[in-house]
């Protein structure tokens, strides 16, 4: 039997191990080590420390802890509370206005953090009680929080885009800029769905009372919006502006974002030694976890490629009578299905090294496919049974909101996100236009 067949067996074993609850890093690293010892010999295993050192000193990975630190600091800055209060009063008079405000706030907050858990938990604590107390449908309320919080991994600066770029060898700067239009499109479609549903079923998303809307005057509301919008816009300019105009690379922009987050926290008078210490510890914990997964993924890739499995996969996909578009659709379907049972970090380190060579063989723009891959992958945060956004929200939701309510609320948004993928795939300029303008 060819070694490539055993490599495919290794891939299946890793996926099954992750589904049954073995930590991703241990599943990737453990099976890679065992298959390397059995099929490639002890001399190949001696290369593992060199591989680990090369990955740990990789320049693109420097950006990840910086952006994680930025998000951890911002959780304590009070930005989300200010934003939600402003949007709450601005959109509350519309049917579905609170849910629309939730998605819009999540989009801006996601541009400042790039982490799913931070967005879902922070926004859930603010928005869910407000919507439930005003008679919102439990599913629509929880679904809007989950979809909004999930946008944090696609709206740049995004940790997902950093790891995809580092794994696939695609420019992280270009990925950041390319993610802007798809992210805005997805948020817009989500808000449009909320508006349409609220119009057809007014009882699911009633407007807030006129008396509540009149608590502040128009000029006061304008001042509130300006004040709450300044910090996120400042951070977006500090990160994406420096990348777009060629002032900084992603790692340097991450440092700018971390510094900007500290400045914003000080502006809100929330900067204390304890808050910085907690943010640093959170950064250490998340970065260590991700780097262990990345190391396991690197070892898996080395063994998988050395056993020749990529030739089998490439030959199979290229032999299909679908053409490049059909093969891309098949790849995205694989990403979508695997996203139902795996987290996005593990999937990047398993699938990207396998699919990237095939994309090159087909002559497809790697930036175009990379964004399609990441946009599809972020849907996995809401697809059952392992919908991580729902798990985060369940941890802070009141008992009357069941996990069934959350799944029923999330599924329509999954279809909306799939529609967004189809639109983005049909119009490549939505991905490629802005990166073409980078200085």
SEVEX-106080 format. One record per residue (C-alpha): residue number from 1; x, y, z. Coordinates in steps of 0.02 Angstrom, whole numbers. Layout:
<patis>
PATI num     xx     yy     zz
PATI NUM      X      Y      Z
...
</patis>
This chain:
<patis>
PATI num     xx     yy     zz
PATI   1      0      0      0
PATI   2     65    174    -43
PATI   3    122    286     98
PATI   4     -1    415     37
PATI   5   -146    301     87
PATI   6    -77    291    264
PATI   7    -64    480    267
PATI   8   -249    491    223
PATI   9   -283    369    365
PATI  10   -183    484    479
PATI  11   -291    632    426
PATI  12   -451    535    463
PATI  13   -381    481    632
PATI  14   -341    660    679
PATI  15   -516    721    632
PATI  16   -600    580    729
PATI  17   -489    612    881
PATI  18   -538    796    882
PATI  19   -723    753    863
PATI  20   -709    637   1015
PATI  21   -635    774   1121
PATI  22   -447    752   1115
PATI  23   -364    925   1116
PATI  24   -320    982    941
PATI  25   -135   1009    978
PATI  26   -114    834   1051
PATI  27   -213    752    911
PATI  28   -109    836    776
PATI  29     60    816    860
PATI  30     30    642    932
PATI  31    -29    557    773
PATI  32    104    646    672
PATI  33    240    581    787
PATI  34    173    403    785
PATI  35    151    393    596
PATI  36    323    473    569
PATI  37    407    344    681
PATI  38    318    198    597
PATI  39    327    249    414
PATI  40    466    377    397
PATI  41    592    321    526
PATI  42    680    392    676
PATI  43    792    506    572
PATI  44    638    601    511
PATI  45    576    627    689
PATI  46    742    712    732
PATI  47    689    852    615
PATI  48    541    895    727
PATI  49    639   1012    845
PATI  50    705   1107    694
PATI  51    527   1123    627
PATI  52    466   1184    796
PATI  53    604   1314    812
PATI  54    571   1379    636
PATI  55    386   1399    671
PATI  56    407   1481    841
PATI  57    525   1611    766
PATI  58    415   1644    615
PATI  59    389   1831    590
PATI  60    202   1825    545
PATI  61    159   1742    711
PATI  62    223   1894    805
PATI  63     64   1987    756
PATI  64    -53   1863    841
PATI  65     -9   1898   1025
PATI  66    -12   2085    990
PATI  67   -189   2082    921
PATI  68   -246   1963   1059
PATI  69   -176   2085   1187
PATI  70   -266   2228   1099
PATI  71   -432   2136   1112
PATI  72   -402   2088   1294
PATI  73   -363   2268   1343
PATI  74   -516   2334   1250
PATI  75   -632   2217   1344
PATI  76   -594   2324   1497
PATI  77   -605   2493   1412
PATI  78   -794   2514   1407
PATI  79   -801   2538   1217
PATI  80   -939   2409   1195
PATI  81  -1052   2490   1326
PATI  82  -1035   2663   1247
PATI  83  -1065   2596   1071
PATI  84  -1217   2494   1119
PATI  85  -1299   2636   1213
PATI  86  -1279   2751   1062
PATI  87  -1342   2625    934
PATI  88  -1479   2570   1054
PATI  89  -1554   2745   1051
PATI  90  -1517   2774    866
PATI  91  -1599   2615    799
PATI  92  -1716   2569    942
PATI  93  -1863   2658    861
PATI  94  -1861   2535    715
PATI  95  -1936   2362    715
PATI  96  -1787   2249    741
PATI  97  -1684   2402    783
PATI  98  -1602   2328    938
PATI  99  -1546   2173    841
PATI 100  -1482   2284    699
PATI 101  -1389   2389    828
PATI 102  -1315   2229    899
PATI 103  -1246   2171    731
PATI 104  -1180   2344    690
PATI 105  -1096   2362    859
PATI 106  -1022   2187    843
PATI 107   -949   2233    673
PATI 108   -860   2385    744
PATI 109   -809   2293    902
PATI 110   -745   2148    796
PATI 111   -634   2271    702
PATI 112   -554   2311    870
PATI 113   -533   2135    941
PATI 114   -531   1998    808
PATI 115   -583   1864    934
PATI 116   -751   1772    932
PATI 117   -767   1737   1117
PATI 118   -733   1917   1169
PATI 119   -863   1985   1049
PATI 120  -1002   1860   1089
PATI 121   -983   1871   1278
PATI 122   -964   2060   1287
PATI 123  -1107   2097   1167
PATI 124  -1215   1960   1241
PATI 125  -1202   2035   1416
PATI 126  -1259   2203   1348
PATI 127  -1384   2162   1213
PATI 128  -1473   2002   1265
PATI 129  -1558   2070   1423
PATI 130  -1613   2227   1328
PATI 131  -1692   2129   1186
PATI 132  -1776   1999   1298
PATI 133  -1850   2131   1413
PATI 134  -1933   2212   1261
PATI 135  -2014   2053   1198
PATI 136  -1890   2002   1063
PATI 137  -1899   1825    998
PATI 138  -1768   1725   1094
PATI 139  -1697   1646    936
PATI 140  -1683   1810    841
PATI 141  -1601   1895    991
PATI 142  -1473   1758   1019
PATI 143  -1444   1732    832
PATI 144  -1403   1916    804
PATI 145  -1275   1910    946
PATI 146  -1193   1750    882
PATI 147  -1181   1809    701
PATI 148  -1120   1981    753
PATI 149   -989   1913    872
PATI 150   -931   1788    740
PATI 151   -890   1929    620
PATI 152   -743   1969    733
PATI 153   -640   1832    651
PATI 154   -664   1899    475
PATI 155   -669   2088    504
PATI 156   -486   2142    504
PATI 157   -379   2141    607
PATI 158   -422   1957    622
PATI 159   -326   1818    708
PATI 160   -398   1696    580
PATI 161   -325   1795    435
PATI 162   -155   1801    520
PATI 163   -147   1612    540
PATI 164   -214   1581    365
PATI 165    -85   1697    288
PATI 166     58   1622    389
PATI 167      5   1444    343
PATI 168    -35   1473    159
PATI 169    105   1596    123
PATI 170    -18   1734     74
PATI 171     15   1916    119
PATI 172    -69   1954    286
PATI 173    -77   2138    239
PATI 174   -173   2095     81
PATI 175   -289   1978    178
PATI 176   -328   2115    304
PATI 177   -374   2239    168
PATI 178   -467   2106     67
PATI 179   -575   2063    218
PATI 180   -652   2236    234
PATI 181   -782   2227     94
PATI 182   -836   2045    127
PATI 183   -852   2085    313
PATI 184   -960   2239    279
PATI 185  -1064   2141    152
PATI 186  -1098   2001    276
PATI 187  -1147   2124    414
PATI 188  -1262   2216    291
PATI 189  -1349   2055    237
PATI 190  -1374   2006    420
PATI 191  -1453   2174    459
PATI 192  -1561   2164    303
PATI 193  -1625   1993    358
PATI 194  -1669   2063    530
PATI 195  -1760   2210    451
PATI 196  -1860   2100    333
PATI 197  -1907   1975    468
PATI 198  -1957   2114    589
PATI 199  -2064   2191    452
PATI 200  -2152   2026    414
PATI 201  -2165   1972    597
PATI 202  -2174   2130    704
PATI 203  -2202   2033    865
PATI 204  -2030   1952    851
PATI 205  -1935   2117    860
PATI 206  -2039   2265    924
PATI 207  -1973   2443    929
PATI 208  -1936   2526   1095
PATI 209  -2065   2649   1163
PATI 210  -2071   2830   1108
PATI 211  -2047   2887   1288
PATI 212  -1884   2788   1299
PATI 213  -1823   2860   1135
PATI 214  -1856   3036   1197
PATI 215  -1744   3017   1349
PATI 216  -1608   3111   1254
PATI 217  -1621   3251   1128
PATI 218  -1555   3240    951
PATI 219  -1401   3343    992
PATI 220  -1362   3237   1145
PATI 221  -1378   3079   1041
PATI 222  -1262   3152    909
PATI 223  -1131   3189   1042
PATI 224  -1149   3013   1114
PATI 225  -1123   2934    943
PATI 226   -971   3042    905
PATI 227   -894   3005   1074
PATI 228   -924   2817   1060
PATI 229   -863   2807    879
PATI 230   -698   2897    906
PATI 231   -605   2754    996
PATI 232   -648   2614    871
PATI 233   -614   2726    722
PATI 234   -449   2778    802
PATI 235   -398   2596    821
PATI 236   -455   2549    645
PATI 237   -350   2692    576
PATI 238   -202   2643    686
PATI 239   -206   2463    622
PATI 240   -282   2457    447
PATI 241   -233   2634    400
PATI 242    -48   2601    431
PATI 243    -59   2440    329
PATI 244   -159   2514    186
PATI 245    -42   2663    163
PATI 246    114   2555    177
PATI 247    173   2631    341
PATI 248    180   2467    437
PATI 249    181   2279    413
PATI 250     47   2175    504
PATI 251    161   2140    653
PATI 252    205   2324    669
PATI 253     21   2369    648
PATI 254    -17   2246    789
PATI 255    100   2345    900
PATI 256     10   2505    847
PATI 257   -156   2423    891
PATI 258    -94   2366   1061
PATI 259    -29   2540   1099
PATI 260   -192   2616   1036
PATI 261   -293   2500   1148
PATI 262   -193   2556   1300
PATI 263   -222   2739   1252
PATI 264   -409   2710   1229
PATI 265   -420   2621   1397
PATI 266   -331   2767   1479
PATI 267   -452   2886   1391
PATI 268   -598   2795   1473
PATI 269   -504   2798   1640
PATI 270   -505   2607   1651
PATI 271   -316   2585   1637
PATI 272   -251   2503   1796
PATI 273   -107   2389   1837
PATI 274   -228   2245   1871
PATI 275   -316   2268   1703
PATI 276   -150   2265   1610
PATI 277    -95   2112   1709
PATI 278   -257   2019   1670
PATI 279   -245   2065   1486
PATI 280    -64   2002   1481
PATI 281   -113   1837   1563
PATI 282   -258   1812   1442
PATI 283   -140   1849   1298
PATI 284    -14   1723   1365
PATI 285   -145   1588   1387
PATI 286   -226   1608   1215
PATI 287    -61   1632   1123
PATI 288     14   1477   1204
PATI 289   -138   1373   1158
PATI 290   -136   1433    977
PATI 291     51   1409    957
PATI 292     39   1230   1022
PATI 293    -97   1197    892
PATI 294     10   1281    759
PATI 295    157   1172    807
PATI 296     50   1015    796
PATI 297    -13   1075    627
PATI 298    163   1106    566
PATI 299    217    930    614
PATI 300     60    856    535
PATI 301     95    950    373
PATI 302    276    891    368
PATI 303    226    709    390
PATI 304     76    721    272
PATI 305    180    796    132
PATI 306    328    680    159
PATI 307    215    528    141
PATI 308    157    590    -29
PATI 309    -26    609     13
PATI 310    -39    779    -68
PATI 311    -12    697   -239
PATI 312   -158    581   -207
PATI 313   -273    722   -153
PATI 314   -216    834   -296
PATI 315   -239    696   -424
PATI 316   -413    656   -360
PATI 317   -475    836   -360
PATI 318   -397    881   -527
PATI 319   -474    727   -607
PATI 320   -651    783   -563
PATI 321   -750    846   -714
PATI 322   -806   1005   -623
PATI 323   -681   1134   -683
PATI 324   -595   1260   -566
PATI 325   -759   1335   -504
PATI 326   -831   1165   -463
PATI 327   -673   1113   -371
PATI 328   -676   1275   -268
PATI 329   -858   1240   -223
PATI 330   -811   1063   -170
PATI 331   -669   1129    -62
PATI 332   -783   1257     20
PATI 333   -912   1120     51
PATI 334   -778   1018    140
PATI 335   -734   1170    245
PATI 336   -918   1198    288
PATI 337   -951   1017    336
PATI 338   -792    999    439
PATI 339   -835   1164    524
PATI 340   -986   1079    601
PATI 341   -873    967    707
PATI 342   -707   1060    721
PATI 343   -645   1231    775
PATI 344   -572   1349    646
PATI 345   -395   1348    715
PATI 346   -371   1162    691
PATI 347   -451   1167    519
PATI 348   -330   1300    457
PATI 349   -178   1198    505
PATI 350   -252   1037    434
PATI 351   -336   1094    273
PATI 352   -236   1243    211
PATI 353    -72   1148    179
PATI 354   -172   1018     84
PATI 355   -278   1137    -21
PATI 356   -150   1275    -58
PATI 357    -45   1173   -183
PATI 358   -204   1124   -275
PATI 359   -256   1306   -288
PATI 360    -87   1348   -365
PATI 361   -104   1203   -487
PATI 362   -274   1270   -543
PATI 363   -202   1444   -568
PATI 364   -327   1523   -446
PATI 365   -278   1684   -359
PATI 366   -224   1628   -183
PATI 367   -291   1789   -104
PATI 368   -462   1760   -184
PATI 369   -471   1580   -122
PATI 370   -401   1628     49
PATI 371   -542   1749     81
PATI 372   -673   1624     20
PATI 373   -596   1494    136
PATI 374   -598   1611    287
PATI 375   -773   1678    254
PATI 376   -839   1500    242
PATI 377   -741   1448    395
PATI 378   -814   1586    505
PATI 379   -988   1513    474
PATI 380   -930   1363    577
PATI 381   -951   1468    734
PATI 382  -1140   1447    715
PATI 383  -1161   1275    634
PATI 384  -1221   1136    751
PATI 385  -1174   1026    838
PATI 386  -1011   1116    885
PATI 387  -1063   1298    869
PATI 388   -937   1391    975
PATI 389  -1026   1559    970
PATI 390  -1181   1474   1041
PATI 391  -1078   1390   1177
PATI 392  -1003   1559   1226
PATI 393  -1175   1640   1231
PATI 394  -1254   1497   1329
PATI 395  -1126   1527   1467
PATI 396  -1194   1702   1501
PATI 397  -1377   1685   1445
PATI 398  -1523   1677   1569
PATI 399  -1599   1504   1600
PATI 400  -1756   1541   1497
PATI 401  -1651   1552   1338
PATI 402  -1616   1370   1295
PATI 403  -1484   1304   1179
PATI 404  -1626   1251   1064
PATI 405  -1682   1432   1052
PATI 406  -1505   1480   1005
PATI 407  -1488   1348    870
PATI 408  -1657   1396    795
PATI 409  -1604   1577    794
PATI 410  -1433   1543    719
PATI 411  -1486   1432    573
PATI 412  -1569   1572    470
PATI 413  -1411   1675    489
PATI 414  -1310   1526    426
PATI 415  -1411   1532    264
PATI 416  -1381   1720    253
PATI 417  -1193   1692    273
PATI 418  -1196   1556    139
PATI 419  -1281   1682     23
PATI 420  -1139   1804     62
PATI 421  -1011   1671     12
PATI 422  -1101   1645   -154
PATI 423  -1104   1832   -189
PATI 424   -920   1853   -145
PATI 425   -872   1703   -251
PATI 426   -973   1770   -399
PATI 427   -890   1941   -392
PATI 428   -702   1921   -361
PATI 429   -677   2110   -365
PATI 430   -761   2118   -194
PATI 431   -603   2034   -129
PATI 432   -468   2093   -249
PATI 433   -508   2278   -277
PATI 434   -453   2354   -112
PATI 435   -289   2253   -101
PATI 436   -245   2317   -275
PATI 437   -240   2493   -202
PATI 438   -112   2455    -66
PATI 439     38   2570    -82
</patis>
